[in-house]
Amino acid sequence: MRVVIAGSSGLIGTALVAHLREAGHDVLRLVRRSPAAPDERGWDPPAGRVEDGTFDGVDAVINLNGVGIADRPWSGARKQLVRDSRNVPTEVLAAAVADHRVPAFLSGSAVGYYGDTGGRAVDESGPAGRGFLADVCRDWEAATQKAHDAGARVVLLRTGLVLSPAGGLLGKLRPLFSLFLGGRLGSGQQYMPWISLDDEVGAIRFALENREVTGPVNLTGPTPVTNADFTKALAAAVGRPTSIPVPAFAIRTALGSMGEEVLLHGQRAVPAKLQAAGYQFRHHALGEALSAAVDR
């Protein structure tokens, strides 16, 4: 298949490009500078421009745009950037998919869509939750509407917490645990819907290649765990003991609403659609996923 990927330089995008090419797909990468390689095509999302010919003969577009959710405190300006960095590129790509009759559009989202679910398991039929992240995900997904209206197969990639040796969540946590500073957060009962990077890109490829997969799809491992269990498993993987828990009030005081939603809330999201469609997870249990990421 000939596939256009936006957001190809990020943690997931970089791995996905390599994975799809290894599988024999022809991948074009959208870049926001002058193209410098044969596989690059230029675009300017705020201006709504994409290089002519980019979508000629394309079978699918994969959209992975968006600045990091927890990279900086949530000022008003940062919140707007979080929204705009997702909604604007998605709207541009959805319009292009519609105009050029591209058959499939796989667009990023997150399990934050469900809000804080407590101990209740949620699959793709679950309703949108409350909070900033739930609002962001709902609008992000709505930005694909033009592609849907044009008859494209739209897949909404509701991604969980990706475990990778190259950065992401483990890039932030592993140094703390190595310094004996890793402890559970708040009560530790909030769920962490993890997924290994191998399964993240594997599941995206599966959704790309299987036409029966459509609509929202939870990209999470089959066994979500609480923060307390995640903390114990990561400590074991890096050979360090768990440390003193971080009180919820300290997280709220230091990080405000970002700390509340990102660290103290959680989603017990399960990958019902992937499992029903026959996707075979490489990593079923958290311990094996962490070992694979830490040992690399």
N, C-alpha and C positions, 0 to 999 in steps of 0.2 A: 504494500500500500504506500501511497505517497502522502506524507503527513507533515503538516505545518505545526510547529510548536512555538508558543509564546511563553516566555519565562524559562527559557532553556538553560540559563546560566546559574540558576539557583540549585539548592541541594537536591531536590527531587528532579528538576529538569535535566541537570547534568547526567544523573544516573539513568534517567529515562531515555535520553538521546542515545547513549551507548547501548542500552538494553534493546531498543527497537532496531537499531542498526545491526546488532548481532543477530537479531531474529530475521533480518533480510528486508526490513522496511526502508524506504527512501525518506529521509528526514530533512526538512528545511527549517532553519531557525530564524525567527524574527528578532531583529536587533534594533536598538534605538539610536544607532550611530550609522556612519557610512559602512555598508557591507564590506568586509575585508576577506571573505572566503567564498568559494563557490556555493556553499550550502546556506549562506546567509541572505536574508532579504530585509530591507529597511522598512521601518514603520514609525509613525509618530502618533500615538494614541490620542493625546490632547487635541491634536489637529484633525483627527479622524482620517489620517492618510496611511495607506499601505502601498508599497512599491508595486507598480503595474506588473501583471503577470504572475504575482505570487500564488494565486489560487487556481491557476490553470492546471487542470488534470489532477487536482488534489482530492483525495478520498476522505480526509478527516483533518480537523483542526483541534489541537489540544491547548487549552488555556490554563497556564499556571501562574498568572500575574498576582502581585500583591506584596506590599512591604510587610516586614515582620510584625506580628501582633504584639509581642512582648519585648521588642528591642529597646523601647524607650517609654517613659511615663506617658500616660494618656492626657496630654493637654488637649485643649479644644482643637488646635491646629493638627496635632498628631492624629486625633480621631478622624478628622476630615481627610487626612492623607490616607489612613487605613481604608476608608470608604472609597475615595477617588481612585486609588491605585488598583482597586478591584473592579469597581463598577464601570469606569470609563473604558479601559481596555476590553472588558467583556462585551460592552455594548458595540464597540467598533468591530470586534470579531464576529459577534452574532449577526450584525448587518452584512458583513462580508460573506459569511456562510450562506445567508439568505440570498444575497445578490448573485453569487456564483454557483448556487445550487450544490454546495458541498454536502455530501450525504450524512456526515456525522460531525458533531461538535461535542467534545468532552471538556467540561469547564470546571475549574476548581471551586471548592467550597470547603466547609469544615463541620465537624461534629458539634461545634459551638452553636450550630443551628438549633439544637434541642434545649439550650440553656442548661441549668443545673438540674439533673434528673435524680440526684440522690442515689438510692440503691435500686431504683427502678430501671430495668433493662429496656432499651429503646431500639427498634429497628427502623427501617426507612419509612414506615407508615406513621411514625411519631410526629406530633405537631411541633411547630416552632415554639421555642421557649421565650423567656424574657431576658432582657439585658442588652448591653451594647453589642456583644458578639453575636447574639441571636439575630439582632436587627441587621447587622452587617451581612451575615450569611443569607438572610432572607432577601435582601436587596441585591446581593451578588448573584443569587440564583435567578431572580426576576430579570436581571439584565440579559439573560439568554433568550428572552421571549421571541425576538425576531427570528432567530434560527428555528425555534419550535414552530412558529406560525408558518414558516416556509416549508415545513415538512421534514426538516433534518432530524435525525436521531440525536437527541440531546441527553447526555449523561452528566449528572451533577456529582462531582467527586468529593464527597464529604469525608475529608481526611482527618485522621486522628493524630496522635503524637508519634511522629516518625523517629524510629531509633536507627541512628546511622553513626558509623565511626568517623564520619567526615565533619560532624558539627551538629546543628540542630539542638534538640533537647539534651542529648548526652554531652554535647560540646559544652553546655553550660553546667551540667551537674557533675560530670566526672571529675573535674579539678577540685570541686568542693569535697567530694568523697575521698579523693586522694589525700586531702589535707585534714581528714578526720572531721569534716564540717557538715557531713550529710545526715540530716535528720528528717523525720516526717514533718509535714506541713499542717498546722492546725490540728484538727482531730485525726487526720489521716484517713478518714472514712470516705473522702471524695474519690470517685472512680477516675482512673487514667486509661483512656481508650488507646492503647499503644498499637503500633504496627511496625514491623521491621522495614527498612528501606528496600530490601529484596522483595518483600510482598507488596509494598506500595507500588513499585514500578511494575511488578508482575501483574498486579490487579488492574492497573491502568491498561497494560497491554491486553489483558483478558477482555476488558470492557471494549477496547478498540476493535478487537477481532471478532467479537460475538455480538451479532446484530440483535439478539433477544434482550441484551442488557440495555436498559433505558431508564431515564428518570434518576432520582437520587439513589446513590449507592454509597453505603458506609465502607470506607477504606480503613478498617480497623482489624486487629487480630481477633481471633475467635474467643479469646478468654481475657476480657478486660479485668483489671485488678484495682484494688484501692491504693491510695497513695502510701499507706503504711506497708502494704505488701510489696509495692514497687520499690520503696526505700530499702527494705530488707533484701530484695533480690539484687538490686544494684550494688549494695554494699558487699554482698557475697561475690558478685561478678568481678569487682575490683579488689577484693581481698581486704576490705576495711570494715570496721564495726560501724554501726549506726551511731549518730551523735545525739545531742540533746534536741528534742523537737522544737520547731519554731512556732511560737504561739500565734494564733490567728490575729490577735490584736496587734502584734508587732508587724505582721504582713500588711494589715489594713493601714496602720499608721505610716509605714514606710512607702507603700506603693498605691494606696488608695483603691479606687475601683478596679484598676488593672490587677492588683494583687488579689482582690476579692474574686473576680471572674476567672482569671487565668490559673491561680494557685489554689484557691479554696473551693471553687465550684468544680464539678466534674460531670462526665457523661458516661453512663454504662451502656455505650453504643455497641451493638453487635452487627456483624456483616451478613445479615440474613439473605440479601439478594445475591451476593457473591457465592455463598454456600449453596443456595438453591440452584444457581446456574452452573455449579460444578467446579468452581475455582478451587484448586488444591493449594492450601497454604504451605509455604516452606517452613514457617515457624508458627507452631500452634501454641506454644507456651512461652511466657515471658522470659523464664530463665534461659532457654535456648536462644531466644532472640538477643538478649543482652550478652550472652557469651559470644555469639557470633560477631556482634558489633565491637565488643571490648577486645577480643582477641586479634582483630585485624591490625 
